[in-house]
Amino acid sequence: MSLFGAEDVTHDGFLGGAVTITQPKRGYRAATDPVWLAAATTAKAGEAVLELGCGAGTAMICLAHRTGATVTGFEVQTAYADLARQNVAQNAIAGEVVEGDVSALPAELRARIFDHVIFNPPYFPTDSVAAHDPGRDTAHREDTPLAVWIDTALRRIKPKGTLTLIHRTERLDTILTELQGRAGSIQIRPIAAREGRVADRVLIRAVKTGRAPLALLPAIIVHAGLTHDGDRPDFTSIADGVLRSGQPLGWEV
C-alpha cells in the first residue's frame, strides 16, 4: 500500500482538541471506540503499553496524552503505521511504531514484556461483505482469529499486568474462553448507545495471574434520552468526560 499524500488525509481533534490525529479521508477512520479503549486502560506514567493493531495510533496516543505512559504501536498496514509515527511525533508523546502481523510478532517485540497490552481488533468475520477500500477492509474484517490476538497479547504482558480490549458483545463468549486459565480478575463494562438499548460493545479488562472473580459492571450509557432530540450534542456526563475531556474510565466495583 502506498503512503497517504497530503490531499488524502484529514487532521481530526480528539479529547476536546487536546490530541490531533492525522487519518485518511477514505479508509479506516477512528471514531469513539479507540477513545473508550484508552480511557479504560489503567496505565501510569512511565509504564510500557503495547497496542496491537494500532492503525493511525488514536488509542495509544490518547492514552499516552492522559497518563504519560510510553507506548508501542504494532500495525500490519504500512501506510497506517506511517500515519501513526507522524501522529506520535506531532502529539509529542513517548512512543514508537513497529510493523508486522499479529500472528507473527517480530523478534524485537517477542523479546519484550509490557505492563499493559491493549487492542481494538477487527470486528467482522472473514465471510462478511468486504469494504471497497482495502485499508478499511483490513481494519474491519477479521483475518487473524481473535484467539490469536488474545494469545499474542497475553504472551507480552508481565505478571499482574493488564489486557484491555473493546469488541462487539457477541464475541464475549470467545474472549472469555480464550482468557480462561491464563488471566483472571476479569471485569466487563457493556456500552449501550442509550438507556434501554441493547449493549452492542463491551470493554474487557483482565489481569495476568489475577485471581479475583469475574465482575460484570453497570453499562456505560453514551447518549442521554431515549432518542436524539435536535441537532445538538447529547452525551451523558460519563461519555462527555471520556470523549471530550480525556477522563479515565474507572473499574471500581
N, C-alpha and C positions, 0 to 999 in steps of 0.2 A: 504494500500500500504506500502510495506517495505521501509525503508530508503535506499538511494543510497550508495553503497560502493565506496571505493576509485577508484576501477577499472571501475566504471560505469559513471564517470564524467570527464569533461574537465574544464580547467581554462582559460577563454577567456577574452581578453582585450577589453575594450570599452573606448570611448573618447580618442583615441590615446594611450591606455595603462594606463591611469590615474586611471581607475576603472577595477578591476578584478572580474569576475562573474564565480562562480562555477556552472555548469549546467550539466544536463545529456547528455551522448553521444547519447542516443536514448530516444525520448520523446519530450516534448515541449522544444525548444531551442529558446532563444531570438535572433531576428535579428535587424532590424533598427527601427521598429515601437515603441518599448519602449523608444528608444533614442529620437525620434521625440516628443513623448509624454512628456518626461522630459524637453526637450528644450522649449516646448510650455507652460509650467506651470509657472505662474508668481508669484512664491513664493519668500519670502525673508528670510534672516537669522532669526532664532528663531520662524518662523511661523510653524504651525502644518499642516501636509499634510497626508491625508488618501489615500492609494491606494487600491482599490477593485480588487481582483484577481491578486495579485502581482507576482504569480509564484515564480521564484528564486530571485526576487527583483530588476531586472535590471533597470526599470524606476525610482523607488523611490530612489535607490542608486545613479544613475546618477544625479538625481535632488538634492539630499542632498549634493553630492560632489560639485556641481556647486554653490549652494545657501546657504548652511548651515542651511537649514530648518530641522525640526525634523519630521521624517517620521514614519508612522504606516502602515505596510502591513497587508492585510487581504487575506487569502488564504484557499481554501477548501481542497486541497490535502496535506496531512501530509508530504509527502516526499519533496514536493516543498517548503512548509513552513519551513522545517528544513534547506533546502539549503539557503533560504532567510535569516534565522537567522545567518548562517555561513557567508554569504556574507556581512551582516550588520557589523559583528564583524571584518572580515578581511579587510574591507574598512574603518574601524574606523569612522563610521558616527553615528549620534544620531538617533536611530531607534529601533523599536520593530516589532514583527510579531505575529498576532493573527490568530488562526484557526477558520474556520466556513464557513457557507453558506451565500451567498449574500441575499438570500430570508429570512433568519432568523438570523439577526445580534445578537450576544451575548449581554447580558445586559451591559457588561463593555464598549462596543462601543456605544450602544444606549444612554448611559449616557453622551457621549462626543460630542463636536462640534468642527469642524476643520475649519481652514482658507481656505483650498483648498481640494477638492476631485478629484482624477484622476482615470481613468481606461482604459484598453485596453481589451475589453470583447471578448468572443468567437465570431468569425466572421461568422461561417457557421450554417445554420439552423439544427434543430433536425433531419430532414429527409435526411440530406446529408450522403454520404458514411462515415462510421466510420473508423477512423485511427486504425492501428493494435496495436499501443501502447496505453494503456488506459490513461496514463498521457497526451499524446498529444491529444487524443480524447477529454478529458475533457476540455483542454485548447482551443481547436479549434471549438468544436461543441456546439451550444447554447442549453443548458438545461433549465436554468433560463431565462425567456423572457427579452429582452432588456429593456422593460418598468420597470421591477423590479430593474435592475441595476440603472437606472436613478432615480427612486423614492428613492431607498436606499441612493444614493449619495446626493440628494437634502436635505434629512432629516438630514444629518450630516454636512451640510455647514452652517456657520454663515451668517447673513445678510451681503451683499456686498462681501461675499466670492465667490470663483470661482469653477466651474466644468469644467474640461478639459478632453476630451476623443479623441480617434482615432478609426475610424471604416471604413468599406467599404462604398463607395459613395452611393451604392444602398440602404443603410439603413438611409440615411439622412432624408427622409420623416418621418420615425418613430421617429427619435431623435427629430426633430423639433416639432412634435406633442406632445411628452411627456414633452417637456420643456415649451410649451405654457401655459402662465398664472402662471408659477412657477419660471421662471428665464428669464432674459432679457439681453440686451446688447450682444446679441449672435453674435459671429464672426466665420466665416468659412474659413479655408485655405485648398483648394484642394492640393493633392500631385500627381504629374504625373511623371512617370519614365523618360520621355524625352519630349522635345519640340514637340508639335503636337500630342502627345499621349493623350488618354482619362485619366482623373484623376480617379484612382481606389480607392483612400483612401481620407478621409477628417479628418482634425483636427478641433475640435469644442471647443470653449470656451464660457461659459455663466456665467453671474453674478447673484447670487441670489439677488433679489429685484432690479436688473438692469433695466433701462428704455430706454437706447439708442436703436435706430433702428437696425435691423439685418444688418450685413455687410458681403458681400462676397468679400474676399481679393484675390489678384492675386495668381495664383497657384505656388506652390513650384515645381521647376524642379530639379530632383535628379541627372540626368546624362547629361553631355554635349554632343552635337552632336545628329544626328538623329539615329545613330546605334552605337553599341560598336565597336571600332576600335583598335584591338590588345589586347594583354594580359597586360593591364596596367589600373590603376585607371582612371576614367573619371568623378568623381564627379564635380558638379558645385560648385562655391565658397560658396553658402549658405549651400549646403549639406556637403561640406568638413568642414565648420566651426562648424556645428551642430554635425556631426557624429564623427569627429576626434578631434576637438579642444574643444568640450563642450560648444560652444557658445549658448546663449539663442536665441529663435526664437521670434522676436517681433510681436506685434499685432497692431501696429500703422497703421491707415487707411491712 
